[in-house]
Amino acid sequence: MNLVVLVKQVPETTNIKINPETNTLIREGVSSIVNPFDMYALEQALKIQDEHGGKVTCISMGPPHAEAALREMLAVGANEAILLSDKAFAGSDTLATSYTLAKAIMKLDKFDLIICGKQAIDGDTAQVGPGVAEHLDIPHITYVNKVEEITNNQIRVHRMTEEGYDVILSSLPALITVVKEIGEPRMPSIKGTLRARKTKIPMWTAKDIEANERMLGLSGSPTQVIRIFSPEARSGGEIIQGESASEMADNLLTRLMASHII
């Protein structure tokens, strides 16, 4: 099987800067790490590869120094990695990002299954995976916590819900997003780390993936940040004391009545 893992890279530190003109994150010069949920996506891809064979390709979008995170994926077991890097990609929202990733996947010879983490920890929107599937016009299943079976160009998975899980059967190619219950990620091996250091990671630009530049970056992003501000500082709250729950409730009621709140 030809498996594709989409890798988001998130800032390693919370001390990040904002471009005052575009209100977007300044990622240049900021060290990044692999989005933790995407490590679970790689683990699931490697499990499928162990059972069915094939190749695991990791694709990420970011500045040139972001290839360090892709080398981490290679060290864990991915066969190859591709970095999408171009100034035209800067400032992309989830729609522009999903379009860019989809165009890169179209450039691959073949793919059977795309796997993503359920969401990125910096944005928490969970929109890019489904967006890629829509651009590729393939089915997608979110919040997958178990891949039950892959046979006859079909995949059967468990999709986590608040009440339990749904069992869903889908045709391939397809895209799934996985949760951490899918399985604990494996650690990089010494052999894998040495191979990752030597592996050349191709860097694709907007021209390489034949993308429409009007659909990239800020021009292709309908989501616009109007204003960024820090919330006002608040003083600490009042602790209501009491020997029991009923006594604390009485004390709270007395406090509220004295403050003329009730």
C-alpha positions as CSV (number, residue, x, y, z in Angstrom):
1,M,0.0,0.0,0.0
2,N,1.0,3.6,-0.6
3,L,0.5,5.5,2.6
4,V,0.7,9.2,3.0
5,V,1.1,10.9,6.4
6,L,0.5,14.6,6.6
7,V,2.7,16.3,9.2
8,K,2.0,19.6,10.8
9,Q,4.8,21.4,12.6
10,V,4.0,23.5,15.6
11,P,6.2,26.1,17.4
12,E,8.4,24.5,20.1
13,T,7.9,27.5,22.3
14,T,4.9,29.7,23.3
15,N,7.1,32.8,22.9
16,I,6.1,33.5,19.3
17,K,5.8,36.7,17.3
18,I,3.0,38.0,15.3
19,N,3.4,39.9,12.0
20,P,1.7,43.3,12.8
21,E,0.6,43.8,9.2
22,T,-0.9,40.4,8.4
23,N,-1.7,39.2,12.0
24,T,-0.2,35.8,11.2
25,L,2.5,33.8,13.0
26,I,6.1,34.5,12.2
27,R,7.5,31.0,11.7
28,E,10.9,31.9,10.2
29,G,13.6,31.4,12.8
30,V,11.3,29.7,15.3
31,S,12.2,26.1,16.1
32,S,9.4,23.6,15.6
33,I,8.4,20.1,16.6
34,V,6.2,17.5,15.0
35,N,2.5,18.0,16.0
36,P,2.1,15.2,18.7
37,F,-1.1,13.8,17.1
38,D,0.8,13.3,13.8
39,M,3.1,10.8,15.6
40,Y,0.1,8.7,16.2
41,A,-0.8,9.0,12.5
42,L,2.7,7.7,11.6
43,E,2.4,4.8,14.0
44,Q,-0.8,3.7,12.3
45,A,0.8,4.0,8.9
46,L,3.7,1.8,10.0
47,K,1.3,-0.8,11.4
48,I,-0.5,-1.0,8.1
49,Q,2.9,-1.2,6.3
50,D,4.0,-4.0,8.7
51,E,0.9,-6.0,7.7
52,H,0.3,-5.1,4.1
53,G,3.7,-3.9,2.9
54,G,4.1,-0.8,0.8
55,K,5.6,2.7,1.3
56,V,5.1,5.4,3.9
57,T,5.6,9.0,2.6
58,C,5.4,12.0,5.0
59,I,4.5,15.4,3.6
60,S,4.8,18.7,5.5
61,M,4.5,22.4,4.7
62,G,6.8,25.0,6.3
63,P,10.1,27.0,6.1
64,P,13.3,25.2,5.0
65,H,14.5,24.5,8.6
66,A,11.3,22.5,9.2
67,E,12.9,19.5,7.5
68,A,14.4,18.6,10.9
69,A,10.9,17.5,12.0
70,L,10.6,15.3,8.9
71,R,13.9,13.7,9.7
72,E,12.4,12.6,13.0
73,M,9.6,10.9,11.1
74,L,12.2,9.1,8.9
75,A,14.1,8.0,12.0
76,V,10.9,6.4,13.4
77,G,10.3,4.4,10.2
78,A,8.9,6.5,7.3
79,N,10.4,5.6,3.9
80,E,10.5,9.1,2.4
81,A,9.6,12.7,3.2
82,I,8.7,15.8,1.2
83,L,8.8,19.4,2.4
84,L,6.6,22.0,0.8
85,S,8.4,25.3,1.2
86,D,7.7,28.6,-0.7
87,K,7.1,32.2,0.3
88,A,3.9,31.9,-1.6
89,F,2.6,29.5,1.1
90,A,3.1,32.0,4.0
91,G,0.0,33.0,5.9
92,S,-2.1,30.1,4.7
93,D,-5.2,29.4,6.6
94,T,-6.7,25.8,6.8
95,L,-8.3,26.2,3.3
96,A,-5.1,27.3,1.6
97,T,-3.1,24.7,3.5
98,S,-5.4,21.8,2.6
99,Y,-5.3,22.9,-1.1
100,T,-1.5,23.0,-1.1
101,L,-1.2,19.6,0.5
102,A,-3.7,18.1,-1.9
103,K,-1.8,19.4,-4.9
104,A,1.4,17.8,-3.5
105,I,-0.4,14.5,-3.1
106,M,-1.7,14.7,-6.7
107,K,2.0,14.9,-7.8
108,L,2.7,11.5,-6.2
109,D,2.5,8.5,-8.5
110,K,-0.2,6.8,-6.4
111,F,-1.7,6.8,-2.9
112,D,-4.1,4.5,-1.2
113,L,-4.6,6.0,2.2
114,I,-3.8,9.4,3.7
115,I,-3.5,9.5,7.5
116,C,-3.5,12.7,9.7
117,G,-3.5,13.4,13.4
118,K,-7.0,14.5,14.5
119,Q,-5.8,18.2,14.8
120,A,-2.8,20.4,15.4
121,I,-2.2,21.6,19.0
122,D,-1.6,25.2,17.9
123,G,-4.8,25.8,16.0
124,D,-7.1,23.0,17.2
125,T,-9.4,23.4,14.2
126,A,-9.2,19.8,12.8
127,Q,-10.1,21.2,9.4
128,V,-7.0,20.4,7.2
129,G,-7.4,16.7,6.9
130,P,-11.1,16.8,5.8
131,G,-10.2,19.8,3.6
132,V,-7.5,17.7,1.8
133,A,-10.0,14.9,1.2
134,E,-12.5,17.4,-0.3
135,H,-9.9,18.8,-2.7
136,L,-9.0,15.2,-3.8
137,D,-12.7,14.2,-3.9
138,I,-12.1,11.1,-1.8
139,P,-14.0,9.9,1.3
140,H,-12.7,10.8,4.8
141,I,-13.3,9.5,8.3
142,T,-12.4,11.5,11.4
143,Y,-11.5,10.5,15.0
144,V,-10.5,7.0,14.1
145,N,-9.4,5.0,17.1
146,K,-9.0,1.6,15.4
147,V,-8.3,0.3,11.9
148,E,-10.1,-3.0,12.0
149,E,-9.4,-4.4,8.5
150,I,-8.1,-3.4,5.0
151,T,-9.2,-5.7,2.2
152,N,-10.3,-5.5,-1.4
153,N,-9.7,-1.8,-1.8
154,Q,-11.8,-1.1,1.3
155,I,-11.0,-0.1,4.9
156,R,-13.1,-0.8,8.0
157,V,-12.4,1.5,11.0
158,H,-13.9,2.4,14.4
159,R,-14.7,6.1,14.7
160,M,-14.8,7.4,18.2
161,T,-17.9,9.1,19.4
162,E,-19.1,10.6,22.7
163,E,-21.3,7.4,23.3
164,G,-18.8,4.8,22.1
165,Y,-17.7,4.3,18.5
166,D,-19.2,3.8,15.0
167,V,-17.9,1.0,12.6
168,I,-17.5,2.5,9.2
169,L,-16.6,0.8,5.9
170,S,-15.1,3.0,3.2
171,S,-13.6,2.5,-0.3
172,L,-10.0,3.3,-1.0
173,P,-8.3,5.7,-1.6
174,A,-9.5,7.6,1.5
175,L,-8.3,9.8,4.2
176,I,-8.6,9.2,8.0
177,T,-7.7,11.3,11.0
178,V,-6.6,9.4,14.1
179,V,-6.8,10.0,17.8
180,K,-4.2,8.9,20.4
181,E,-6.1,5.8,21.3
182,I,-5.0,4.4,17.9
183,G,-1.7,3.2,19.5
184,E,1.4,4.4,21.3
185,P,4.0,5.7,18.8
186,R,7.2,3.7,18.5
187,M,10.6,5.2,19.2
188,P,13.2,6.0,16.6
189,S,15.9,3.3,16.1
190,I,19.6,3.9,15.8
191,K,19.5,2.5,12.3
192,G,16.6,4.7,11.4
193,T,18.3,7.8,12.9
194,L,21.5,7.2,10.8
195,R,19.4,6.7,7.7
196,A,17.4,9.9,8.4
197,R,20.6,11.9,8.6
198,K,21.7,10.8,5.2
199,T,18.3,10.9,3.4
200,K,17.9,13.8,1.0
201,I,14.5,15.5,1.6
202,P,13.1,17.1,-1.6
203,M,11.7,20.6,-1.3
204,W,8.7,21.4,-3.5
205,T,7.6,24.9,-4.4
206,A,4.3,26.2,-5.7
207,K,5.6,25.7,-9.2
208,D,6.6,22.1,-8.6
209,I,3.1,21.2,-7.5
210,E,1.5,23.3,-10.3
211,A,-0.6,25.2,-7.8
212,N,-2.8,28.2,-8.6
213,E,-1.0,31.0,-6.6
214,R,-4.3,32.8,-6.1
215,M,-5.3,29.8,-3.9
216,L,-2.1,30.0,-1.8
217,G,-1.0,31.9,1.2
218,L,-2.9,35.1,2.3
219,S,-4.5,35.5,-1.1
220,G,-6.1,32.1,-0.9
221,S,-7.1,32.4,2.7
222,P,-10.7,33.6,3.3
223,T,-10.0,33.5,7.1
224,Q,-8.6,36.8,8.2
225,V,-7.4,37.8,11.7
226,I,-8.7,41.3,12.3
227,R,-7.2,42.0,15.7
228,I,-4.9,40.3,18.2
229,F,-4.8,41.3,21.9
230,S,-4.0,40.0,25.3
231,P,-6.9,39.5,27.8
232,E,-7.0,41.9,30.7
233,A,-5.4,40.6,33.9
234,R,-7.8,39.5,36.6
235,S,-7.3,39.3,40.3
236,G,-7.7,35.9,42.1
237,G,-11.1,34.7,43.2
238,E,-12.4,34.3,46.8
239,I,-12.2,30.9,48.4
240,I,-15.3,29.9,50.4
241,Q,-14.4,27.9,53.5
242,G,-16.5,25.3,55.3
243,E,-16.3,22.0,57.1
244,S,-18.9,20.4,54.8
245,A,-20.5,21.0,51.5
246,S,-23.7,22.3,53.1
247,E,-21.7,24.7,55.3
248,M,-19.8,26.0,52.3
249,A,-23.1,26.5,50.4
250,D,-24.5,28.4,53.4
251,N,-21.3,30.6,53.5
252,L,-21.5,31.2,49.8
253,L,-25.2,32.2,50.1
254,T,-24.4,34.6,52.9
255,R,-21.5,36.1,50.9
256,L,-23.7,36.6,47.8
257,M,-26.5,38.2,49.9
258,A,-24.0,40.6,51.6
259,S,-22.7,41.7,48.2
260,H,-26.3,42.3,47.1
261,I,-25.8,39.9,44.2
262,I,-28.9,38.0,45.1
